[in-house]
Amino acid sequence: MRNSFILLCVGFITFISCNDDLKTYPVGEDFVDSNISVAVIDTFSLKCGTFMLDSIATSNSGRILLGSIVDGDFGRITSQSYLRLQNTLFDIDPNARYDSIGFVLNYDTYYYGDTTAAQTYKIHRVRRIIEPSEGLSLYNTTSFPYDEEILGEITFTPKPNKESDSLYIPLNYNLGEDIFNKLKNNDINNFDDFEQYFNGVTIVPDTTTNSHILGFLFSNYTSNKNSSMRIYYTISDDDNEDNDYFIDFNIVPEQQFNHIESERSNTVLEGLDTYETTISSDLTNNLIYAQGGTGISARVEIPYLENLNKLAENGTVLDGKLLFYPLKGSYNDDYPLKESLTVYVVDHKNRIIKELGQAFLTNDENNEFDEKTYYTIDLSLYIEEILNATYTLNYALMLQFSDYKNTVDRILIEDGNAGDFKMKLFVSYLTY
């Protein structure tokens, strides 16, 4: 009955935006003999800051993420990838002759930074089997020891928009010959045999060429678009016109992960060292920051939200929206804005409680001054949860990218304290 009454009231209300702290709009006296009104509030105090997630599970993400880049706001970001390999072919023709070995990397069109500049990758042999020490995941903070010897190296200028294109990195000839002979002589008969001999590889970007970070495709099955280690061989007396063959050592998705480092010296984020540390936007030029891969996340707290309950003995939230602006000049073709950001609920220790929803971008391309470039998210249910809780919920909102586990995208957001484009919360509240 209560809900029906509220819905009936709402049907007769015209919503009017306001710039004052609080305005009320009474419903006509002829409608019902009751003090019914709508309060529209848009001057909530917002407490904004930046923190860093404890760790991010980057295994089984479907993307090899490689490169190094220096960002004036976020510092140096470096991503190297660890790859556990497996093959399905163990029976090789006795007339087969080894040719060469290399690593094939297929673009998946993801990139971050300046792709017109060259980058260098180096491949090393891992000394231990790549597997989690506990649980099922490997993280951006995980690493494994590897040999100093370089198995293969390439310096290149990428073509990330050509998904059909690939990189080929020649590897040490003797390594390929040794693996091939062990397969041919039945010294390696199954995956366990191969894994005991060869634990996997890590691909390390050269941090002296800080230009971009790229994404590469992979799967655990043979495909023309698959990234893999590949041994080439021939069969000299084969009747086929094409007697060239190869063996693919495919990547195990659950044991591939990206190790992502963020070196933030001489930036405003230098003090981020534990996940419980939040740097107030007062100390970061009234900006909050978010970046995938590194775990750097924007935090928004609404400390006095529960005071809405004091407006009247009976009331309910009709609508609640958070609006925030990306910093003008911080996005361009190399650092484009995403169409949406994901909003999470975190507790007082910055631990993720749940995913709340999407903040969607409004971008009027005809607007010269970017005044209509902003994100909004509906917070109605979140506000109701806070107001109806039987105890104080020390919750806040976390702003991040939906694909933050396999990208290093970044965004700078104006906080709620200064400037013409400050963050705002709008709440329409019905009292009766």
LUMTOR-810377 format. One record per residue (C-alpha): x, y, z; residue in three letters. Coordinates in steps of 0.25 Angstrom, whole numbers, plus 2048, in hexadecimal, padded with zeros to 3 digits. Example, Ala and Ser with C-alpha at 12.3 -4.5 7.8 and 13.67 -1.06 7.14 Angstrom:
BEGIN
8317EE81FALA/8377FC81DSER/
***
This chain:
BEGIN
800800800MET/80C80A804ARG/8138077F6ASN/8068097EFSER/8038167F6PHE/81181B7F3ILE/8108187E4LEU/80381F7E3LEU/80982B7E9CYS/81582B7E0VAL/80C82B7D4GLY/8078397D8PHE/81583F7DAILE/81D8477D1THR/82B8477D4PHE/8338547D4ILE/8428557D4SER/84885E7DFCYS/8558647E3ASN/8528677F1ASP/85585D7FDASP/8478597FELEU/83985D7F8LYS/82C8577FATHR/8208567F1TYR/8138537F7PRO/80884B7F0VAL/7FB8537EEGLY/7F28537FBGLU/7E684E7F3ASP/7ED8417F0PHE/7EE83C7FEVAL/7EE84180CASP/7FC83E80FSER/80A84680FASN/81083F803ILE/81C8467FCSER/8288437F4VAL/8368487F8ALA/8408497EEVAL/84E84A7F4ILE/85B84C7ECASP/8658517F6THR/86A8447FDPHE/877844803SER/88083A7FCLEU/88D835801LYS/8968317F6CYS/8A382A7F5GLY/8AC81F7EETHR/8B08127F2PHE/8B68057EDMET/8B07F77EDLEU/8B87ED7F5ASP/8BA7E47E8SER/8B37E17DBILE/8B17D37D6ALA/8B77D47C7THR/8B77C57C4SER/8AD7BF7BBASN/8AA7CD7B5SER/8AC7C97A7GLY/8B67D47A4ARG/8C57D47A4ILE/8C87E37A8LEU/8D67E87A4LEU/8DE7F57A5GLY/8E38017ADSER/8DF80F7ADILE/8E181B7B5VAL/8D58237B9ASP/8D78317BFGLY/8CB82F7C8ASP/8CC8207CCPHE/8DB81E7CBGLY/8E28127C3ARG/8D98067C0ILE/8DF7F97BCTHR/8D87EC7B8SER/8E07DF7B6GLN/8D97D27B3SER/8DB7C47B9TYR/8D77B87B0LEU/8D57AA7B3ARG/8D67A27A6LEU/8D17947A2GLN/8D078C795ASN/8C7781790THR/8D177B785LEU/8DB77178BPHE/8DC76777FASP/8E676C774ILE/8E9766767ASP/8F775F768PRO/8FB76675BASN/8F8774761ALA/90377E761ARG/90378A76BTYR/903798764ASP/9017A376FSER/8F97A877BILE/8F27B577DGLY/8E77BC785PHE/8DB7C177EVAL/8D37CD784LEU/8C67D077EASN/8C07DE780TYR/8B27E0787ASP/8B17EF783THR/8B27F4791TYR/8BD7FE793TYR/8C080979DTYR/8CA81579AGLY/8D281978DASP/8D280D783THR/8DA815779THR/8E7813782ALA/8EF806783ALA/8EF7FC78EGLN/8F87F1792THR/8F47E3797TYR/8FD7D979DLYS/8FA7CA7A0ILE/9007C27ACHIS/8FE7B47B1ARG/8F77B37BEVAL/8FD7AA7C9ARG/8F17A57D0ARG/8E47A07CCILE/8DA7AB7CAILE/8CE7A87D4GLU/8C87AF7E0PRO/8CE7AD7EESER/8C07AD7F3GLU/8B27AE7EDGLY/8AF7AE7DELEU/8B47BC7DASER/8C17C37D6LEU/8C27D27D9TYR/8C87DF7D3ASN/8D17DE7DFTHR/8D67D07DDTHR/8E37CC7D7SER/8EC7C07D4PHE/8FB7BF7D3PRO/9017BE7C5TYR/90E7BC7BEASP/9167C97BAGLU/9197C37ADGLU/9117C97A2ILE/90A7BE799LEU/9057C878FGLY/9047D778DGLU/8FC7E0783ILE/8FC7EF781THR/8F07F4779PHE/8E57FE776THR/8D87F8779PRO/8CB7F7770LYS/8C17F577BPRO/8B57F8772ASN/8B87EC769LYS/8B37E0771GLU/8B77D7765SER/8C57DC767ASP/8CF7D6771SER/8DE7D7776LEU/8E77CB774TYR/8F37CB77EILE/8FE7C177APRO/9037B8786LEU/9107B278AASN/9127A777FTYR/91879D789ASN/90C79E792LEU/90379A787GLY/90C78F782GLU/90D789790ASP/8FE789792ILE/8FC783784PHE/906778786ASN/8FF774793LYS/8F277378DLEU/8F776B781LYS/8FF76278AASN/8F3760793ASN/8FA76679FASP/8EE76F7A0ILE/8E176779FASN/8D77707A6ASN/8D477D7ABPHE/8DA77A7B9ASP/8E77767B2ASP/8E87837ABPHE/8E478B7B7GLU/8EF7857BFGLN/8F97887B4TYR/8F47967B0PHE/8EC79E7BBASN/8E87AA7B2GLY/8EC7B77AEVAL/8EB7C67B1THR/8EB7D17A7ILE/8F17DE7ADVAL/8F07EC7A7PRO/8FC7F57A6ASP/8FA8007B0THR/9038097A8THR/8F980A79DTHR/8ED8107A5ASN/8E381279ASER/8D680879BHIS/8D07FC7A0ILE/8C97F2797LEU/8C07E6798GLY/8C17D9791PHE/8B87CD78ELEU/8B97BF793PHE/8B17B2796SER/8B47A479AASN/8B179F78CTYR/8B77A077ETHR/8B27AC777SER/8B77B576CASN/8B67C0776LYS/8BC7B9781ASN/8C97BE788SER/8D37B278BSER/8E17AD78BMET/8E37A677EARG/8ED79B779ILE/8EF79A76ATYR/8F378D763TYR/8F3786755THR/8F2778751ILE/8FB776745SER/8F576A73EASP/8E676F740ASP/8DE76D734ASP/8D777A736ASN/8DB78772FGLU/8DC78E73CASP/8E4786745ASN/8E579274FASP/8DF78E75DTYR/8DF79576BPHE/8DB791779ILE/8D479C781ASP/8D679D790PHE/8C97A3795ASN/8C77AC7A1ILE/8C07A67ADVAL/8B67B17B0PRO/8B57AF7BFGLU/8C47B07C0GLN/8C67BC7B8GLN/8C77C97BFPHE/8CC7D77BEASN/8D57DD7C8HIS/8D27EC7C8ILE/8DB7F67D0GLU/8D88057D3SER/8E480D7D7GLU/8DE81A7DCARG/8EA8227E1SER/8E98317DFASN/8D98307DDTHR/8CE8347E6VAL/8CB8267E8LEU/8D98227EDGLU/8D38207FBGLY/8CA8147F6LEU/8D18087FDASP/8C67FF803THR/8B77FD7FFTYR/8B380480CGLU/8B9811809THR/8B081B802THR/8B68287FDILE/8AC8347FFSER/8A983C7F2SER/8AD8487FAASP/8BC8437F8LEU/8BA83F7EATHR/8B684C7E4ASN/8A784A7E6ASN/8A883D7DDLEU/8A682E7DFILE/8AC8247D7TYR/8A98167D1ALA/8B180C7C9GLN/8AF7FE7C4GLY/8BA7F47C7GLY/8C17FB7D2THR/8B57FC7DBGLY/8B580B7DDILE/8A680E7E0SER/89E81B7E2ALA/89681B7EFARG/8898237F2VAL/883824800GLU/87682A804ILE/87882C813PRO/86B833816TYR/86182B80DLEU/85A825819GLU/85583381DASN/84A832812LEU/84382A81DASN/841837825LYS/83A83E81ALEU/82C83881FALA/82782D827GLU/82382681AASN/82A82780DGLY/830820801THR/83B8227F6VAL/8348247E8LEU/8418267E1ASP/8508277E4GLY/85B82A7D9LYS/86A82C7DBLEU/8708357D0LEU/87F8377CEPHE/88883D7C3TYR/8958377BEPRO/8A08427BELEU/8A084A7B2LYS/8AD8487AAGLY/8B083B7B0SER/8AA8337A5TYR/8AE832796ASN/8B082778BASP/8BB821793ASP/8B38217A0TYR/8A482179CPRO/8988217A5LEU/8908147A7LYS/8818147A4GLU/87F80F7B2SER/88680D7C0LEU/8828027CATHR/87E8077D8VAL/8817FE7E4TYR/87D7FE7F2VAL/8897FE7FCVAL/88A7FD80BASP/893806814HIS/89F7FE811LYS/89D7FF802ASN/8997F1800ARG/88F7EE7F5ILE/8817EB7FAILE/87A7EA7EDLYS/8787F07DFGLU/86D7FB7DFLEU/86C7FE7D0GLY/8718067C5GLN/8748157C4ALA/8718197B5PHE/8788247ADLEU/8708307A7THR/87983679DASN/873841794ASP/87D842788GLU/87884F784ASN/87B856791ASN/88885E790GLU/88B85F79FPHE/8888507A3ASP/87D8557ADGLU/8758497A9LYS/88083F7AATHR/87C8387B7TYR/87882A7BETYR/86B8277C5THR/86781B7CDILE/8598187D4ASP/85C8177E3LEU/84D8167E7SER/84E8087EDLEU/85C80A7F3TYR/8568167FBILE/84A80E7FFGLU/853804805GLU/85B80E80DILE/84E814812LEU/847807816ASN/85380181DALA/8517FD82BTHR/85F80282ETYR/86980B828THR/86F80681BLEU/87D80B819ASN/87C80A80ATYR/8828127FFALA/8828117EFLEU/88E80C7E7MET/88F8117D9LEU/8968077CFGLN/8978027C1PHE/88E7F57BFSER/89A7EF7B8ASP/8A47F37C3TYR/8AA7E57C4LYS/8B07E57B6ASN/8B27F47B2THR/8BA8007B7VAL/8B080A7B3ASP/8B08177BCARG/8A78227BFILE/8A882F7C8LEU/89B8347CEILE/8978417D4GLU/8938407E3ASP/8888467EAGLY/88F8527F0ASN/89485C7E6ALA/8928617D8GLY/8878637CEASP/8868547CBPHE/88684E7D9LYS/87F8417DCMET/8718427E1LYS/8668397E7LEU/85883C7E4PHE/84D8367ECVAL/83E8387EBSER/8378347F8TYR/8288327FALEU/823835808THR/81583380DTYR/
***
